[in-house]
């Protein structure tokens, strides 16, 4: 994986912010990739600095987002549910940092645009006490806190109104999956052992009915009170 081209002054700035030490100086550091999801990649920068008196360990996380190569790609559109620049713009506007209650976002040290097609989000380096193996109770607790987050914007906080906020995300994303339904017309799909465990009998007729009712169902959903949601809350995020 190609590592991002980050100069020393940039890393020093965010290392000082992460340690809350303006006198911190750094010499060397290590860069480790944490994840890659399409045009999105995450890296950890870590090292040992010195404030003139003692050594201080430091680490920061960089989330790098690359624009689609095709300017006419669906996610190049600001109102698309997967708009490529949305997360960067949210952090730049301070929306995740404004969360209250028990659900918090990583501290954002800064957002940068190192190239026209590239966005950087510099974040606090967080550890996972469960090492990625969450017990089911922790998933339940996380779901509860996400519900509190959604509820705040339903009853007490204004929903962000910027253009890049996805207004019809379910309509957008469900359109993609409806288009994929044709793949399931192949009888061999339903003979796969994993598919058979979940669906002993093929459900393609039910999927067809869902596709036929899509507009009606979406109209009902969009007529309900609206709130502000994460919409991509899975373990990798």
Residue, then its C-alpha position, 0 to 999 in steps of 0.5 A: x500500500x502506498x503511504x501518504x506523502x506527509x512532511x515533517x512539519x505537518x506531523x509535528x503540528x499534529x503530534x504536538x496537538x495530540x500530546x498537548x505539548x507545544x515544545x514537543x520535537x520529533x525525529x523519527x516515526x513509524x507509519x502503519x496502515x490500519x485499513x483500506x476501503x476503496x478510495x478511503x485509507x487509514x494510517x497511524x503515525x507514531x513515535x517518541x518525541x522529546x519536550x526538552x526534559x522528558x521523552x513523550x510517546x505520541x500517535x495520531x491517525x490520518x484518514x485519507x479520502x480520494x476523489x473518484x477518478x470519473x467526475x461523473x461518478x455517482x458519488x461525485x454528486x454532493x447529494x449522493x448518499x455516498x458522496x466522497x467528500x461528506x465525512x471531510x466536510x462534516x469534520x471541517x464544520x465541526x459536526x462530529x465534535x459537537x456531539x453531546x452525551x456518551x457517544x463521542x467522535x474521535x478528537x479531530x486535530x485538523x482537516x487538510x486538502x493536500x491536492x485537488x483530489x485528496x482530503x485528509x482528516x487528522x484524528x485522535x488515536x483511539x484504542x479498543x479495549x476488546x481488540x476488535x472482538x466485541x461482546x454482544x453486550x457492547x453492540x447493544x450498548x453502542x446501539x443504545x447510544x446511537x439511538x440517543x444520538x438520533x433522538x437528540x436531533x429529533x427533539x432538541x437539536x437542529x438537523x444540519x442543513x448543508x447541501x452535503x448532508x444526505x437527505x434521501x439516503x435510503x432512497x439512494x442506497x436502496x436503488x443500488x440494491x434493487x439493481x442487484x436483485x437480478x443477480x439472485x435470479x440465478x438458481x445456483x445462488x440459492x444452492x450456496x451453503x451459506x445462502x441455504x442456511x439463511x434462506x432454505x427456500x428462495x425468496x426471489x418472489x419476495x424481493x420482486x415484491x419489495x422492488x415493486x413496493x419500493x416507491x410506496x415504502x419510501x414515500x411513507x418513510x420520508x413522510x415520518x419525522x426526520x432525524x440526523x443519523x450516522x447511517x454507516x455504523x458498523x465495526x470498521x467505523 
